[in-house]
Amino acid sequence: MPDELERTTIRTVAWRLLPLVFLLYLLSLIDRVNLGFAALQMNKDLGLTPYTYSLGVAAFFFGYIPCEIPSNLILERIGARRWIGRIAITWGLAASAMALVSGERSFLLVRFLLGVAEAGLFPGMLLYLTYWFPSAYRARVNAALVLAIPASGAIGAPIATSLLELNGLLGLAGWQWMFLLEGLPTVVLGFVVLRLLTDRPANAAWLPDENRAWLQSMLEQERASVEAVHSQLSVLRGLTDPRVLLLCCTYFAFGTISYSMGYFLPLIEGWGMSNFAVGWVVAVPSVVGIAAMLTGSYFADRIDDKRPGLSVLMLVCAVGWAGMGFYATTAWALFAVALVEIGIGIARPMFWTVPPVFLSRAAMAGAIALISCFANFGGIVGPVMIGWLKTTTNSFSGGLYYVAGCALIASVAILLLRTVPRMAKLGAPAR
């Protein structure tokens, strides 16, 4: 059982950092995937076909992916406060600029620039949390970050469709109001980050000396233990380590699931609802995902070997996506969506406890960014496949079955981690 010093330290750090971390990621997701709700009006206004729209989805990642690893390496060098503050300000400006697009070319360009501006935020925040929290707390702490994913559906969906109702106000379309009013708050938050975020425990003047000393000592002991077992990996070796590459392949499915859900769920036809009602109905499975994530991450920190659990959770996602394909034209699809939200909600924070188990400090920044990149590859391939299959078959079902297949492959790939040499018990705290 943790003693009083440990409890007090972790509680103080959590209340100081996690609300800001959560809000940053929440706004980034809202600014990134509100495109799915804008499409309810925007595609017709701009004359975008389903395939062109899917290219716009992919354009974000063409800007994001090449900048992600360099972004995390810069964060490691100059500190999280300045770099994450810069990311927030520039991505907020790019998100607001979506209100200015007037056709296919400007649509693709601004989506590309949004990806460049936001590159590195998520892996940067994951890396940042390893600076502050020992391994025994990381599933719960990671949950506080990735909780923003289902929350962006529960909160962002009703807000987005409500803003669409401003259509025609002051001569602007509803989707233009949505991009403006959801992008500009991010710029303000960027300046808040520059003021409030603390780079490392050593710089935490708000933490009492005794608590700060305990935290620094605990984190240094854990890192020394990891490097004693697995050796210190350089940045290059971390990027090519077979364990990292297998996790990259697994996380491809996570990105395929999340981005396909965010960009295309609002467009699934046949529910017989208004745009406004769709936003509120889509929020319901997200609330289920939030409850599952909070509950699951609490128990996940008490499990040493997370592989079987992760495999089962990805299998649940596969069943959910297959159900969405089968019931795509009825409201019964929402039950399948809830299965996906439960599976991915619990699995994501568990997954991110794995890399710190075997990565040295030198390798962490690049490897986490590389793994995260593969989610973004999934964000390119998944939506493009769904858009292409919708255009060619006039149905969303084929694309939804494709995502189910990705989840099934990931379920198997997670179990293959046991064949990778020198693999420690996943999630086991360093002693």
Secondary structure, 3 states (H helix, E strand, C coil): CCCHHHHHHHHHHHHHHHHHHHHHHHHHHHHHHCHHHHHHHHHHHHCCCHHHHHHHHHHHHHHHHHHHHHHHHHHHHHCHHHHHHHHHHHHHHHHHHHHHCCCHHHHHHHHHHHHHHHCCHHHHHHHHHHCCCCHHHHHHHHHHHHCHHHHHHHHHHHHHHHHHCCCCHHHCCHHHHHHHHHHHHHHHHHHHHHHHCCCCHHHCCCCCHHHHHHHHHHHHHHHHHHHHHHCCCCHHHHHHCHHHHHHHHHHHHHHHHHHHHHHHHHHCCCCCCCHHHHHHHHHHHHHHHHHHHHHHHHHHCCCCCCHHHHHHHHHHHHHHHHHHHHCCCCCCHHHHHHHHHHHHHHHHHHHCCCHHHHCCHHHHHHHHHHHHHHHHHHHHHHHHHHHHHHHHHCCCHHHHHHHHHHHHHHHHHHHHHHHCCCCCCCCCCCC
